[in-house]
Each structure stands twice: as C-alpha cells, then as structure tokens.
Amino acid sequence: MRLKRLKVGDRELAKALFALMAEVFEEPGEELGDGYIDRLLGREDFWAIAAFAGEDIVGGLTAHTLPMTRAEYSEIFIYDIAVRSDRQRQGIGRRLMEELRAQAAGMGIRDLFVPADNEDVHALDFYRALGGEAAPVTIFTFADDSE
C-alpha cells in the first residue's frame, strides 16, 4: 500500500477519492466541477491523502489546516476518513492517520482533532486505539433552509 497527498494535477484521483468517501458513508454527493477540485487541491491548507492498493484507491482522508488566534500556530481539523468496506480492519485508516500526523509535524503542526458521532462506536473505538482523547463537546450546525 502507498499513500499520497493529492495536489494540483491529481484531479481524477481526487474525484475517485471523494466518490469512494461518499460511497463508504452512504451519502449522496453532487459531482464537483473541475475548477472547484483544482482550486481545492491547490490550497496548502487542504489535505486529501489517498491510500492505494496497486492502482486502486482503497481509502483516504480529508482535513483542513486552521490558523489559531491564541498564538501563532495551526491545528488540523480532520473532516473525513474512509476505507473501502472490503479493506477495513487492515490498518489502512491507521496508516492514513499516521501519515497525516507525520506530514503535519514536518510543518510544525502538532495538534489534530476530529469529530465523531457518539453513536458511531466503530469510529470512537478507532480514534481511541490511535491514542486520541475524547473531549466532551457539542457541535451546533446552522443550515440555510431557505431553498
């Protein structure tokens, strides 16, 4: 297995990764335009790391670097991490997280955080097994329902 942080020029790989994530999470998604994906991949504060078995993407993660205001440093917010169902429980998710942490550390970023639904026992167990510490927070969502 090899891991790759997707950058400008990796549009087709990004499309495949995002489609895989939507499939794993069983969430409908709209097709992203080429320009949108190119702009996303061109952002240094956006992370898309894909895991490959041969030429096939079998998992990946997306994350965002957030500059803090308490001091001059950044943290990384992990938005999604997904592994194809037939490849789960093979260490791919762990390798993805290790890769993100290593690359972030190389940039001086030490703190990463990820939300997990309290009902998602698999995700909670996964993050705890990686040494993550749960923090009691409630996330509020504000959506524009005017459509």
C-alpha positions, 0 to 999 in steps of 0.5 A, spaced: 500 500 500 502 507 498 499 513 500 499 520 497 497 527 498 493 529 492 495 536 489 494 540 483 494 535 477 491 529 481 484 531 479 481 524 477 484 521 483 481 526 487 474 525 484 475 517 485 477 519 492 471 523 494 466 518 490 469 512 494 468 517 501 461 518 499 460 511 497 463 508 504 458 513 508 452 512 504 451 519 502 449 522 496 454 527 493 453 532 487 459 531 482 464 537 483 466 541 477 473 541 475 475 548 477 472 547 484 477 540 485 483 544 482 482 550 486 481 545 492 487 541 491 491 547 490 490 550 497 496 548 502 491 548 507 487 542 504 489 535 505 486 529 501 491 523 502 489 517 498 491 510 500 492 505 494 492 498 493 496 497 486 492 502 482 486 502 486 484 507 491 482 503 497 481 509 502 483 516 504 482 522 508 480 529 508 482 535 513 483 542 513 489 546 516 486 552 521 490 558 523 489 559 531 488 566 534 491 564 541 498 564 538 501 563 532 500 556 530 495 551 526 491 545 528 488 540 523 481 539 523 480 532 520 473 532 516 473 525 513 476 518 513 474 512 509 476 505 507 473 501 502 468 496 506 472 490 503 479 493 506 477 495 513 480 492 519 487 492 515 490 498 518 489 502 512 485 508 516 491 507 521 496 508 516 492 514 513 492 517 520 499 516 521 501 519 515 497 525 516 500 526 523 507 525 520 506 530 514 503 535 519 509 535 524 514 536 518 510 543 518 510 544 525 503 542 526 502 538 532 495 538 534 489 534 530 482 533 532 476 530 529 469 529 530 465 523 531 458 521 532 457 518 539 453 513 536 458 511 531 462 506 536 466 503 530 469 510 529 470 512 537 473 505 538 478 507 532 480 514 534 481 511 541 486 505 539 490 511 535 491 514 542 486 520 541 482 523 547 475 524 547 473 531 549 466 532 551 463 537 546 457 539 542 457 541 535 451 546 533 450 546 525 446 552 522 443 550 515 440 555 510 433 552 509 431 557 505 431 553 498 
